[in-house]
């Protein structure tokens, strides 16, 4: 199951994506945002690296919390658009 939510304030927009999967093993946590890192048999492993780079270039932050056997939550914080 995947749960997606967001919060909008004057200071930022916080997008939260939570799953109820197995969680990320400790030995993989430092590599999760590295280019070409994947645990799949196919794919390039560029997705999370690209997302993190894009959000940080826009002045935002990306991080995650994980618990083995319970799942992982990714957080994407962005500053509001300047109009």
Secondary structure by P-SEA (a helix, b strand, c coil): cccccccccccbbbbbbbbccccccccccccccccccccccccccaaaaaaaaaaaaaccccccccccccbbbbbbbbccccc
